[in-house]
Amino acid sequence: MNKNTDTKNSSGKREGEIASVVNRRLFLRSAGLATSLGTIVIAAACSDDDHDPMIPGTGDAVDLGSGDIGVLNYAYALEQLEAAFYIQVITTPYMGMSDAEKAILTDIRDHEVIHRDFFKAALGDKAIKGLTPNFGAIDFSKRDAVLGAAKLFEDTGVAAYNGAGKLIKDPNYLLLAGKIVSVEARHAAVIRDLINPKSADFAGDDILDANGMDKAVAPADILAAVKGFVKDTITGANVGK
């Protein structure tokens, strides 16, 4: 193959990579959260100087509460976990993280921080404390470990919102949950694409049923699934009741 052909192929490949990055970033940003979650909260959460984890808890027992407050605290707990995870991912990038991957993971981090801070502001004095993450089992220096954990967190988040939807009594909260779970699903899809590019696994037969419906998992089962990643003992027996 001659030099000119090699140059053309190399150039075409680079253009394709750039287009892929742009398309993925648009894919994430199409969530359109800025208007939905409130300008004040978004401005605070998206500040370049405001990506520090929340003040950690002490590993004590945490009761999410009852009724809609319990559901919101349940979501707040999960968003704390996700925000803390992605903050760590960007603070200590895994070996060989590409610019495209960093751009995607940074966007996801920003979304999760926005979600976390929104729930804290919405709950006010009803909000649970800042939880203490336990990510000791995740090797943040390895790509496979980080993306595998991200896949777990995103798939779990979607199933959690789906499972909690029927417990929400206030239709305004239900609308909000629907807007957020759609963003979590976008995250789940793009993480799967990073793990297995351009495959049919973006939706995942492991998370969809025969009717093409995503899983809906009850709070008790979700809390049991994530307890290894949180030092605090979370009690959600009265969520939605």
Backbone as CSV, one residue per row, in Angstrom:
resi,resn,N_x,N_y,N_z,CA_x,CA_y,CA_z,C_x,C_y,C_z
1,MET,0.859,-1.206,0.000,0.000,0.000,0.000,0.886,1.244,0.000
2,ASN,0.578,2.234,-0.829,1.454,3.388,-0.916,1.216,4.374,0.223
3,LYS,2.141,5.311,0.360,2.113,6.268,1.469,0.874,7.136,1.441
4,ASN,0.455,7.575,0.243,-0.717,8.439,0.133,-1.974,7.747,0.620
5,THR,-2.097,6.446,0.266,-3.274,5.687,0.713,-3.278,5.533,2.221
6,ASP,-2.079,5.265,2.805,-1.980,5.136,4.254,-2.393,6.421,4.945
7,THR,-1.948,7.547,4.391,-2.289,8.848,4.979,-3.782,9.092,4.934
8,LYS,-4.397,8.743,3.804,-5.836,8.935,3.658,-6.603,8.077,4.658
9,ASN,-6.184,6.814,4.808,-6.864,5.918,5.734,-6.732,6.400,7.167
10,SER,-5.506,6.867,7.496,-5.266,7.374,8.841,-6.124,8.592,9.122
11,SER,-6.217,9.480,8.143,-7.017,10.692,8.285,-8.490,10.347,8.451
12,GLY,-8.965,9.391,7.640,-10.368,8.999,7.721,-10.708,8.386,9.064
13,LYS,-9.777,7.575,9.574,-9.991,6.950,10.882,-10.083,8.002,11.968
14,ARG,-9.191,9.012,11.911,-9.192,10.073,12.914,-10.495,10.866,12.861
15,GLU,-10.963,11.177,11.651,-12.222,11.904,11.517,-13.369,11.100,12.101
16,GLY,-13.320,9.774,11.879,-14.368,8.922,12.429,-14.355,8.917,13.941
17,GLU,-13.140,8.913,14.540,-13.020,8.928,16.001,-13.553,10.230,16.568
18,ILE,-13.224,11.339,15.911,-13.719,12.644,16.379,-15.234,12.690,16.295
19,ALA,-15.787,12.210,15.185,-17.247,12.201,15.032,-17.897,11.354,16.107
20,SER,-17.253,10.233,16.455,-17.790,9.356,17.483,-17.858,10.061,18.824
21,VAL,-16.785,10.804,19.162,-16.761,11.550,20.421,-17.882,12.581,20.457
22,VAL,-18.006,13.338,19.363,-19.035,14.380,19.301,-20.425,13.769,19.432
23,ASN,-20.680,12.686,18.712,-21.990,12.051,18.770,-22.313,11.538,20.167
24,ARG,-21.334,10.961,20.843,-21.568,10.441,22.183,-21.838,11.548,23.180
25,ARG,-21.111,12.662,23.038,-21.337,13.782,23.953,-22.731,14.382,23.727
26,LEU,-23.138,14.493,22.461,-24.483,14.969,22.170,-25.513,14.004,22.729
27,PHE,-25.223,12.723,22.641,-26.112,11.676,23.152,-26.368,11.887,24.636
28,LEU,-25.310,12.212,25.394,-25.463,12.418,26.825,-26.128,13.755,27.124
29,ARG,-25.677,14.782,26.407,-26.220,16.109,26.713,-27.683,16.264,26.304
30,SER,-28.186,15.380,25.466,-29.579,15.466,25.036,-30.546,15.175,26.162
31,ALA,-30.008,14.847,27.344,-30.871,14.614,28.503,-31.678,15.864,28.841
32,GLY,-31.125,17.058,28.578,-31.869,18.306,28.783,-32.256,18.546,30.225
33,LEU,-31.323,18.359,31.159,-31.676,18.491,32.569,-31.693,19.926,33.065
34,ALA,-31.008,20.813,32.383,-30.831,22.154,32.923,-32.143,22.830,33.276
35,THR,-33.142,22.713,32.406,-34.428,23.342,32.670,-35.231,22.544,33.677
36,SER,-35.209,21.225,33.564,-36.048,20.376,34.390,-35.714,20.447,35.872
37,LEU,-34.428,20.547,36.207,-34.037,20.456,37.605,-33.844,21.802,38.283
38,GLY,-33.961,22.880,37.547,-33.891,24.177,38.197,-32.538,24.845,38.005
39,THR,-32.567,26.100,37.581,-31.344,26.808,37.232,-30.393,26.961,38.407
40,ILE,-30.917,27.253,39.589,-30.048,27.500,40.736,-29.278,26.253,41.114
41,VAL,-29.974,25.132,41.199,-29.324,23.885,41.581,-28.308,23.465,40.537
42,ILE,-28.661,23.603,39.260,-27.764,23.218,38.180,-26.500,24.067,38.204
43,ALA,-26.662,25.363,38.383,-25.502,26.254,38.382,-24.522,25.867,39.468
44,ALA,-25.035,25.517,40.626,-24.160,25.122,41.729,-23.485,23.792,41.442
45,ALA,-24.257,22.839,40.929,-23.725,21.492,40.713,-22.716,21.437,39.586
46,CYS,-22.856,22.306,38.593,-21.987,22.249,37.421,-20.746,23.121,37.547
47,SER,-20.601,23.842,38.664,-19.432,24.679,38.841,-18.159,23.858,38.765
48,ASP,-17.140,24.393,38.122,-15.871,23.689,37.994,-15.231,23.417,39.347
49,ASP,-15.602,24.196,40.362,-15.007,24.039,41.683,-15.889,23.245,42.624
50,ASP,-16.929,22.587,42.117,-17.897,21.949,42.996,-18.072,20.478,42.674
51,HIS,-16.949,19.768,42.486,-17.039,18.337,42.229,-16.479,17.514,43.379
52,ASP,-16.294,18.154,44.537,-15.809,17.400,45.679,-16.932,16.527,46.230
53,PRO,-16.593,15.342,46.756,-17.616,14.488,47.354,-18.267,15.204,48.533
54,MET,-19.479,14.790,48.862,-20.159,15.349,50.011,-19.419,14.938,51.274
55,ILE,-19.636,15.671,52.372,-19.000,15.323,53.634,-19.411,13.902,54.001
56,PRO,-18.445,13.020,54.217,-18.787,11.623,54.454,-19.504,11.408,55.774
57,GLY,-20.300,10.362,55.822,-20.977,9.991,57.055,-20.032,9.205,57.940
58,THR,-20.558,8.608,58.971,-19.719,7.915,59.947,-19.930,6.420,59.913
59,GLY,-20.691,5.920,58.946,-20.951,4.495,58.886,-22.109,4.074,59.769
60,ASP,-22.909,5.028,60.223,-24.036,4.734,61.102,-25.223,4.212,60.316
61,ALA,-26.281,3.804,61.031,-27.524,3.381,60.399,-28.258,4.603,59.861
62,VAL,-28.842,4.463,58.700,-29.573,5.562,58.054,-30.955,5.064,57.674
63,ASP,-31.993,5.734,58.178,-33.375,5.390,57.852,-33.854,6.350,56.772
64,LEU,-34.277,5.810,55.645,-34.705,6.652,54.521,-36.026,7.357,54.769
65,GLY,-36.835,6.847,55.688,-38.120,7.460,55.967,-39.255,6.759,55.242
66,SER,-40.422,7.374,55.267,-41.615,6.757,54.687,-42.239,7.634,53.612
67,GLY,-43.250,7.080,52.931,-43.973,7.828,51.917,-43.078,8.331,50.798
68,ASP,-43.487,9.445,50.192,-42.708,10.011,49.096,-41.336,10.496,49.555
69,ILE,-41.244,10.956,50.811,-39.953,11.390,51.341,-38.986,10.212,51.361
70,GLY,-39.488,9.062,51.741,-38.656,7.867,51.737,-38.173,7.518,50.340
71,VAL,-39.047,7.666,49.349,-38.667,7.374,47.953,-37.603,8.365,47.479
72,LEU,-37.795,9.637,47.803,-36.821,10.650,47.386,-35.469,10.425,48.072
73,ASN,-35.497,10.063,49.342,-34.242,9.771,50.038,-33.565,8.523,49.474
74,TYR,-34.367,7.582,49.050,-33.854,6.371,48.402,-33.097,6.748,47.127
75,ALA,-33.716,7.591,46.311,-33.057,8.065,45.095,-31.824,8.889,45.442
76,TYR,-31.944,9.701,46.467,-30.818,10.542,46.900,-29.639,9.681,47.332
77,ALA,-29.896,8.605,48.041,-28.828,7.702,48.476,-28.101,7.096,47.278
78,LEU,-28.869,6.644,46.294,-28.267,6.031,45.105,-27.485,7.053,44.288
79,GLU,-28.009,8.277,44.205,-27.303,9.314,43.453,-26.015,9.728,44.169
80,GLN,-26.024,9.703,45.495,-24.790,9.963,46.238,-23.719,8.945,45.861
81,LEU,-24.133,7.687,45.804,-23.205,6.606,45.477,-22.641,6.786,44.069
82,GLU,-23.520,7.052,43.104,-23.068,7.208,41.724,-22.172,8.434,41.561
83,ALA,-22.555,9.550,42.184,-21.756,10.767,42.082,-20.361,10.539,42.656
84,ALA,-20.287,9.905,43.817,-19.000,9.646,44.453,-18.126,8.747,43.579
85,PHE,-18.751,7.760,42.942,-18.014,6.845,42.077,-17.392,7.579,40.894
86,TYR,-18.185,8.369,40.180,-17.671,9.050,38.990,-16.696,10.171,39.337
87,ILE,-16.880,10.796,40.497,-15.904,11.789,40.953,-14.547,11.114,41.122
88,GLN,-14.562,9.921,41.718,-13.316,9.174,41.898,-12.718,8.761,40.552
89,VAL,-13.573,8.343,39.624,-13.104,7.926,38.297,-12.351,9.054,37.601
90,ILE,-12.880,10.264,37.676,-12.255,11.397,36.995,-11.064,11.937,37.790
91,THR,-11.134,11.846,39.112,-10.027,12.317,39.951,-8.796,11.434,39.774
92,THR,-9.017,10.121,39.642,-7.910,9.173,39.466,-8.181,8.338,38.210
93,PRO,-7.960,8.893,37.022,-8.268,8.191,35.764,-7.549,6.856,35.656
94,TYR,-8.231,5.868,35.100,-7.594,4.569,34.924,-6.520,4.651,33.838
95,MET,-5.614,3.702,33.872,-4.495,3.679,32.939,-4.995,3.577,31.496
96,GLY,-4.526,4.478,30.652,-4.886,4.442,29.245,-6.225,5.068,28.917
97,MET,-6.838,5.794,29.847,-8.121,6.443,29.557,-7.951,7.409,28.386
98,SER,-8.736,7.229,27.342,-8.642,8.096,26.172,-9.371,9.414,26.416
99,ASP,-9.097,10.389,25.571,-9.794,11.676,25.697,-11.299,11.494,25.505
100,ALA,-11.672,10.602,24.594,-13.095,10.359,24.348,-13.759,9.760,25.580
101,GLU,-13.095,8.801,26.186,-13.649,8.173,27.383,-13.742,9.175,28.530
102,LYS,-12.717,9.992,28.679,-12.736,10.993,29.750,-13.872,11.986,29.554
103,ALA,-14.109,12.374,28.302,-15.201,13.314,28.012,-16.547,12.712,28.392
104,ILE,-16.761,11.454,28.043,-18.030,10.774,28.348,-18.205,10.614,29.852
105,LEU,-17.181,10.122,30.522,-17.264,9.883,31.960,-17.385,11.183,32.750
106,THR,-16.799,12.258,32.236,-16.947,13.567,32.882,-18.377,14.070,32.759
107,ASP,-18.980,13.884,31.592,-20.381,14.264,31.412,-21.277,13.485,32.379
108,ILE,-21.028,12.182,32.502,-21.831,11.368,33.411,-21.631,11.840,34.847
109,ARG,-20.381,12.112,35.218,-20.127,12.646,36.557,-20.942,13.904,36.819
110,ASP,-20.935,14.812,35.850,-21.681,16.069,36.022,-23.170,15.810,36.219
111,HIS,-23.730,14.877,35.445,-25.150,14.544,35.589,-25.454,13.999,36.984
112,GLU,-24.595,13.098,37.457,-24.855,12.468,38.752,-24.710,13.468,39.897
113,VAL,-23.764,14.392,39.772,-23.621,15.444,40.782,-24.863,16.336,40.796
114,ILE,-25.375,16.647,39.617,-26.601,17.438,39.502,-27.760,16.712,40.177
115,HIS,-27.919,15.429,39.884,-28.997,14.640,40.490,-28.866,14.639,42.012
116,ARG,-27.655,14.357,42.475,-27.406,14.296,43.920,-27.770,15.604,44.601
117,ASP,-27.274,16.723,44.067,-27.500,18.015,44.693,-28.959,18.445,44.590
118,PHE,-29.625,18.036,43.500,-31.035,18.367,43.361,-31.861,17.706,44.449
119,PHE,-31.635,16.419,44.671,-32.401,15.715,45.710,-32.123,16.291,47.089
120,LYS,-30.877,16.644,47.352,-30.550,17.236,48.649,-31.309,18.541,48.853
121,ALA,-31.340,19.381,47.815,-32.037,20.662,47.910,-33.549,20.459,48.022
122,ALA,-34.087,19.517,47.253,-35.534,19.276,47.259,-36.000,18.734,48.606
123,LEU,-35.198,17.889,49.227,-35.580,17.282,50.504,-35.391,18.226,51.681
124,GLY,-34.479,19.166,51.568,-34.247,20.107,52.661,-33.861,19.396,53.947
125,ASP,-34.550,19.740,55.051,-34.209,19.130,56.335,-34.705,17.688,56.461
126,LYS,-35.380,17.181,55.438,-35.813,15.779,55.422,-34.758,14.859,54.794
127,ALA,-33.702,15.452,54.264,-32.679,14.673,53.569,-31.840,13.864,54.551
128,ILE,-31.471,12.662,54.149,-30.542,11.878,54.934,-29.164,12.525,54.855
129,LYS,-28.265,12.097,55.706,-26.920,12.676,55.723,-26.111,12.210,54.512
130,GLY,-24.942,12.796,54.355,-24.023,12.330,53.330,-23.509,10.949,53.696
131,LEU,-23.611,10.011,52.769,-23.207,8.633,53.029,-21.705,8.447,52.825
132,THR,-21.181,7.360,53.376,-19.765,7.040,53.230,-19.594,5.916,52.220
133,PRO,-19.093,6.216,51.017,-18.896,5.165,50.017,-17.832,4.163,50.458
134,ASN,-17.930,2.965,49.933,-16.942,1.930,50.192,-16.551,1.299,48.854
135,PHE,-15.565,1.894,48.200,-15.154,1.443,46.875,-13.861,0.638,46.912
136,GLY,-13.555,0.066,48.079,-12.316,-0.664,48.230,-12.166,-1.846,47.291
137,ALA,-13.295,-2.399,46.839,-13.236,-3.567,45.953,-13.022,-3.190,44.492
138,ILE,-13.030,-1.906,44.177,-12.880,-1.450,42.790,-11.465,-0.952,42.564
139,ASP,-10.792,-1.499,41.589,-9.452,-1.048,41.227,-9.599,0.072,40.199
140,PHE,-9.530,1.320,40.667,-9.766,2.469,39.798,-8.641,2.687,38.781
141,SER,-7.566,1.930,38.887,-6.469,2.064,37.923,-6.691,1.214,36.677
142,LYS,-7.701,0.333,36.713,-7.938,-0.592,35.605,-9.247,-0.276,34.885
143,ARG,-9.181,-0.170,33.582,-10.338,0.172,32.747,-11.481,-0.824,32.927
144,ASP,-11.165,-2.105,32.858,-12.211,-3.120,32.949,-12.940,-3.059,34.284
145,ALA,-12.205,-2.810,35.354,-12.810,-2.741,36.684,-13.734,-1.532,36.800
146,VAL,-13.276,-0.391,36.283,-14.069,0.839,36.372,-15.331,0.746,35.520
147,LEU,-15.178,0.321,34.265,-16.344,0.251,33.393,-17.303,-0.860,33.831
148,GLY,-16.767,-1.929,34.388,-17.629,-2.985,34.919,-18.456,-2.481,36.084
149,ALA,-17.837,-1.698,36.975,-18.565,-1.120,38.103,-19.576,-0.084,37.613
150,ALA,-19.188,0.711,36.612,-20.100,1.715,36.055,-21.331,1.038,35.461
151,LYS,-21.125,-0.053,34.752,-22.241,-0.814,34.175,-23.181,-1.301,35.275
152,LEU,-22.594,-1.827,36.350,-23.401,-2.303,37.471,-24.209,-1.171,38.085
153,PHE,-23.557,-0.026,38.343,-24.249,1.095,38.971,-25.365,1.650,38.080
154,GLU,-25.097,1.783,36.780,-26.108,2.354,35.883,-27.298,1.410,35.690
155,ASP,-27.022,0.130,35.485,-28.117,-0.834,35.342,-28.945,-0.900,36.626
156,THR,-28.259,-0.859,37.757,-28.951,-0.886,39.052,-29.794,0.364,39.234
157,GLY,-29.245,1.517,38.822,-29.991,2.765,38.958,-31.278,2.765,38.161
158,VAL,-31.226,2.271,36.930,-32.433,2.205,36.096,-33.467,1.287,36.737
159,ALA,-33.040,0.109,37.162,-33.960,-0.849,37.792,-34.544,-0.281,39.080
160,ALA,-33.745,0.500,39.808,-34.198,1.090,41.068,-35.298,2.129,40.835
161,TYR,-35.087,3.032,39.880,-36.109,4.033,39.575,-37.380,3.365,39.058
162,ASN,-37.229,2.371,38.205,-38.402,1.662,37.691,-39.187,1.002,38.821
163,GLY,-38.472,0.396,39.763,-39.126,-0.293,40.866,-39.775,0.641,41.861
164,ALA,-39.230,1.848,41.998,-39.764,2.806,42.965,-40.916,3.629,42.404
165,GLY,-41.068,3.642,41.083,-42.095,4.473,40.460,-43.489,4.224,41.002
166,LYS,-43.842,2.972,41.194,-45.193,2.642,41.654,-45.441,3.048,43.100
167,LEU,-44.375,3.368,43.830,-44.512,3.757,45.234,-44.747,5.256,45.404
168,ILE,-44.516,6.023,44.340,-44.641,7.480,44.414,-46.100,7.904,44.323
169,LYS,-46.514,8.729,45.250,-47.914,9.193,45.293,-48.105,10.536,44.595
170,ASP,-47.148,11.430,44.728,-47.235,12.756,44.115,-46.865,12.648,42.634
171,PRO,-47.778,12.990,41.713,-47.485,12.873,40.274,-46.318,13.735,39.823
172,ASN,-46.059,14.838,40.531,-44.919,15.685,40.171,-43.599,14.964,40.419
173,TYR,-43.544,14.209,41.515,-42.349,13.420,41.808,-42.194,12.298,40.793
174,LEU,-43.312,11.732,40.373,-43.260,10.646,39.388,-42.727,11.159,38.057
175,LEU,-43.150,12.348,37.665,-42.658,12.956,36.429,-41.154,13.193,36.514
176,LEU,-40.714,13.697,37.649,-39.298,13.944,37.858,-38.493,12.645,37.774
177,ALA,-39.003,11.605,38.415,-38.313,10.309,38.395,-38.208,9.780,36.966
178,GLY,-39.266,9.987,36.182,-39.241,9.540,34.791,-38.189,10.261,33.983
179,LYS,-37.997,11.542,34.251,-36.984,12.308,33.526,-35.569,11.865,33.908
180,ILE,-35.391,11.523,35.181,-34.062,11.122,35.628,-33.732,9.701,35.186
181,VAL,-34.703,8.785,35.271,-34.407,7.402,34.882,-34.054,7.302,33.398
182,SER,-34.608,8.183,32.589,-34.258,8.158,31.163,-32.803,8.562,30.956
183,VAL,-32.309,9.463,31.800,-30.906,9.857,31.732,-30.016,8.700,32.187
184,GLU,-30.429,8.030,33.260,-29.656,6.883,33.742,-29.584,5.792,32.667
185,ALA,-30.656,5.616,31.920,-30.669,4.621,30.857,-29.701,5.005,29.740
186,ARG,-29.595,6.300,29.455,-28.626,6.772,28.453,-27.201,6.469,28.939
187,HIS,-26.976,6.712,30.228,-25.668,6.389,30.801,-25.371,4.902,30.640
188,ALA,-26.350,4.072,30.981,-26.159,2.627,30.907,-25.798,2.190,29.488
189,ALA,-26.468,2.775,28.508,-26.220,2.407,27.112,-24.820,2.804,26.661
190,VAL,-24.384,4.011,27.018,-23.074,4.467,26.556,-21.949,3.721,27.272
191,ILE,-22.146,3.335,28.532,-21.143,2.539,29.232,-21.011,1.178,28.562
192,ARG,-22.132,0.571,28.188,-22.089,-0.715,27.488,-21.370,-0.574,26.141
193,ASP,-21.535,0.567,25.497,-20.868,0.783,24.213,-19.362,0.946,24.399
194,LEU,-18.950,1.548,25.509,-17.523,1.661,25.793,-16.915,0.282,26.036
195,ILE,-17.673,-0.576,26.702,-17.181,-1.920,26.998,-17.146,-2.782,25.742
196,ASN,-18.188,-2.667,24.928,-18.311,-3.503,23.724,-18.815,-2.636,22.574
197,PRO,-17.929,-1.861,21.945,-18.324,-0.864,20.932,-19.133,-1.436,19.765
198,LYS,-20.154,-0.679,19.384,-20.974,-0.968,18.206,-21.596,-2.365,18.225
199,SER,-21.883,-2.857,19.423,-22.512,-4.174,19.529,-24.002,-4.013,19.799
200,ALA,-24.714,-5.127,19.779,-26.147,-5.116,20.076,-26.402,-5.118,21.572
201,ASP,-25.333,-5.004,22.360,-25.458,-5.090,23.814,-25.843,-3.759,24.447
202,PHE,-26.100,-2.720,23.636,-26.417,-1.412,24.206,-27.669,-1.456,25.069
203,ALA,-28.598,-2.356,24.737,-29.804,-2.509,25.549,-29.637,-3.655,26.525
204,GLY,-29.034,-4.732,26.102,-28.701,-5.805,27.009,-29.822,-6.789,27.273
205,ASP,-29.695,-7.991,26.726,-30.698,-9.022,26.992,-30.726,-9.408,28.467
206,ASP,-29.635,-9.114,29.175,-29.573,-9.447,30.598,-30.437,-8.531,31.451
207,ILE,-30.865,-7.385,30.902,-31.681,-6.463,31.692,-33.075,-6.245,31.115
208,LEU,-33.341,-6.770,29.911,-34.659,-6.626,29.295,-35.395,-7.955,29.311
209,ASP,-36.725,-7.885,29.461,-37.495,-9.119,29.421,-37.927,-9.431,27.981
210,ALA,-38.707,-10.487,27.816,-39.110,-10.933,26.478,-39.984,-9.919,25.757
211,ASN,-40.580,-8.987,26.510,-41.437,-7.965,25.916,-40.683,-6.660,25.640
212,GLY,-39.367,-6.701,25.814,-38.574,-5.500,25.583,-38.686,-4.488,26.704
213,MET,-39.106,-4.928,27.881,-39.264,-4.042,29.036,-38.046,-4.144,29.945
214,ASP,-37.658,-2.999,30.516,-36.540,-3.000,31.442,-36.973,-3.540,32.798
215,LYS,-36.008,-3.954,33.589,-36.314,-4.502,34.905,-36.795,-3.424,35.864
216,ALA,-37.673,-3.810,36.780,-38.115,-2.948,37.869,-37.865,-3.721,39.154
217,VAL,-36.968,-3.219,39.981,-36.548,-3.951,41.170,-36.940,-3.175,42.424
218,ALA,-37.463,-3.859,43.407,-37.933,-3.245,44.652,-36.778,-2.649,45.454
219,PRO,-37.050,-1.585,46.224,-36.004,-0.938,47.017,-35.222,-1.889,47.920
220,ALA,-35.907,-2.813,48.564,-35.215,-3.738,49.471,-34.147,-4.536,48.733
221,ASP,-34.451,-4.981,47.532,-33.500,-5.769,46.755,-32.338,-4.908,46.246
222,ILE,-32.643,-3.666,45.865,-31.590,-2.761,45.402,-30.637,-2.432,46.544
223,LEU,-31.193,-2.119,47.712,-30.355,-1.776,48.860,-29.466,-2.943,49.268
224,ALA,-29.993,-4.151,49.148,-29.186,-5.339,49.445,-28.062,-5.494,48.436
225,ALA,-28.340,-5.134,47.175,-27.353,-5.291,46.102,-26.200,-4.291,46.216
226,VAL,-26.486,-3.093,46.743,-25.449,-2.055,46.793,-24.811,-1.891,48.165
227,LYS,-25.242,-2.655,49.149,-24.766,-2.424,50.515,-23.256,-2.591,50.649
228,GLY,-22.656,-3.407,49.780,-21.215,-3.573,49.835,-20.439,-2.344,49.411
229,PHE,-21.111,-1.390,48.763,-20.443,-0.177,48.291,-20.689,1.024,49.206
230,VAL,-21.370,0.804,50.328,-21.670,1.886,51.267,-21.354,1.411,52.682
231,LYS,-20.615,2.209,53.433,-20.271,1.822,54.795,-21.462,1.936,55.737
232,ASP,-22.356,2.889,55.450,-23.535,3.070,56.285,-24.515,1.920,56.076
233,THR,-25.280,1.613,57.117,-26.352,0.626,57.014,-27.638,1.365,56.684
234,ILE,-28.172,1.142,55.491,-29.356,1.884,55.040,-30.605,1.057,55.255
235,THR,-31.578,1.655,55.924,-32.857,1.002,56.178,-33.938,1.663,55.336
236,GLY,-34.584,0.854,54.478,-35.636,1.413,53.628,-36.935,0.660,53.749
237,ALA,-37.219,0.108,54.934,-38.397,-0.719,55.156,-39.702,0.047,54.934
238,ASN,-39.670,1.368,55.141,-40.913,2.153,55.041,-40.985,3.032,53.797
239,VAL,-40.049,2.836,52.878,-40.048,3.636,51.652,-41.358,3.449,50.902
240,GLY,-42.054,4.551,50.624,-43.297,4.482,49.867,-44.523,4.134,50.679
241,LYS,-44.375,3.839,51.963,-45.525,3.431,52.780,-46.111,4.620,53.523
